[in-house]
Amino acid sequence: MIIAIIQARMGSSRLPKKIMLELEGKTALERVIERVRACRLVDDIVIATTTETRDAETASFCEKRGIKFFRGSENDVLDRFYRAALHFKADQIVRVTSDCPMIDPAVIEKVISLHLKTKADYTSNVLKESFPDGQDVEILSFGALKKAWESARLQSEREHVTTFIRNHPEIFKLQNVENGQDLSSKRWTLDQAEDYEFIKSIYKALVGKSPLFGMDEVLDYLRKHPELEKHNAHITRNEGYLKSLKQDRIVK
């Protein structure tokens, strides 16, 4: 069973309640879900949210739409993720975050296909970044996830689900999907107000013509409207992760 687990919470420090921001008639979270659902290799979708009071709204959102969800620790995201995978009996777990409302279903399928072909423990397109930020996809076996959950001790390894796995290639078989062109400098993720302005503009321009517009359509539009990329070009990629590394400590 290949289950996509989408991390989603209301408590983002940089852009609170970003998962409920509107993108042409649907929330950002709904946009992520519909894109993951379009991937033919994914058997089911689960939203992994927190037990914090504010995420009762996230749970209610899922209940009303018949979307499976799991509530766990806000800060120990690895634990939340592991318990969600255990609860829903996942064999392979696709990890997508709720700040990727422009994720291309074709990119998800590429990563899953390589993972299944190579029988890897972990496959992604972020070991060597070549896709735009916001096209990040990871898939890992339940066995690898369990090993990480049992072994991870650093705060960064608990807060970020796959850090322990990526830090230990001597333990895990890792694979990476690279894009034909290095587009890692492009920022298509939803983390700050400037990101929202950029993504809103893309959705307004493209979703009416192609509801699940992909990377090629976005790139084509940006070639004609390069000024849009100035909205959020100044923001550092993986800012939250880099911050957690600076504050790292043993927590378990």
URGISUL-V362923 format. One record per run of one state. SS is the DSSP state (~ for helix, > for strand, _ for the rest). FROM is the first residue (numbers start at 1). LEN is the number of residues. If there is no record, write none. Layout:
# URGISUL-V362923
[[SS,FROM,LEN] [SS,FROM,LEN]]
This chain:
# URGISUL-V362923
[[_,1,1] [>,2,6] [_,8,10] [~,18,3] [_,21,1] [>,22,2] [_,24,2] [>,26,2] [~,28,10] [_,38,6] [>,44,7] [_,51,2] [~,53,13] [_,66,2] [>,68,5] [_,73,4] [~,77,11] [_,88,4] [>,92,6] [_,98,7] [~,105,14] [_,119,3] [>,122,3] [_,125,8] [>,133,1] [_,134,4] [>,138,4] [~,142,10] [_,152,2] [>,154,1] [~,155,5] [_,160,3] [~,163,4] [_,167,7] [>,174,3] [_,177,10] [>,187,1] [_,188,5] [~,193,14] [_,207,8] [~,215,10] [_,225,1] [~,226,5] [_,231,8] [~,239,8] [_,247,3] [>,250,1] [_,251,2]]
